[in-house]
């Protein structure tokens, strides 16, 4: 082969290589915008996904542990439903006018007095009726003695000396305890506790 033909062949080979390299560069340039777009998309999606995950986790935690804020008597009702094993005894089997009494054990509670420790020792007698027979009511209440003591302790621990001083204040406390016990023992049922009587109340 003559030298001019060899040179011509080399030029064609070099031109073909340049075309191949140019095509590869163009292909890389075409892919770069797509890759850049994917990176931008991920930049926006990552915080959004993190926000969704955090919101879901917060909702789950709030549902699991709750936020409180319920009144003590509502908590008492829920505790009674969850912890009491025996069902409510049958009502209307006794004379609605019949009355019987149930004595609670003494409870010693630290009053809500800042900068000083003051205690109240309180013993209650509960007056029942409204269709609940004593034979059914006593076992029902015996099983719930720990709950009654707990509810009374929580209630009194939020009282001050002024709250339990004087007849008008004590009558108000009696009414509040009666309502609390009725809601705790007879939630969504006819209340059978007529009133709460003070058997002992002393401040120490």
Phi, psi and omega in degrees: 000139183285158182299317178302323181292322178297316180296321179295321180294320179296319179296320178296319180296317179296320180295320179295319179298319179297321179296320180295316180296321179295319179295320179295319178297319179297320179295320178295321180293325180290328180282331185301315179299323180294318179295319178297320178296319178297321179295319179295319179299315179296326179299322179279326184286323185302310178297324180296316178297319179297320179296318180296316180297316181295319179297317179296319179295318179298318179297317181296318180294318180295324178290326183287313187258339179076170181241005179071210180085356179282149176291158183297324182290328176293317176299324178296318180296318179295320179297321180296317181294325184278324190260338182282129183273317183277144178287169178298133181296156181296140180257173177063015176266350178246165177298122181304334181275348182289141182231140175218164189235149181228123181268130173269162176281155179298147178232131178250122188230139174279120182287163181274071180243117181291144174065012178206146179260109177236136184241153173235132174256122186228134175232130184247149167243126184259130180260119183245161177177224177057036174099353177269120180285146180299323181298327178272325186287324183298310177298324178300317181281325178302319181292335184257014179305314178300323178292316179300316180295319180295315180298317180294319179298314179298319181295310184289332180293346178260005180263153173256174178299320180297330180293338184239024179247126179097153185298315183297320179292319180293322177295322177295318178298319177302314180296318181294318179294319178301313179298318181297314180294318179298318179291325179287322184272325188233049180300130179062021178231169176293126181292134181253349177275116182281313180195166178249132178248141176276114174271328177207138175208106181225138181259133182241000000 
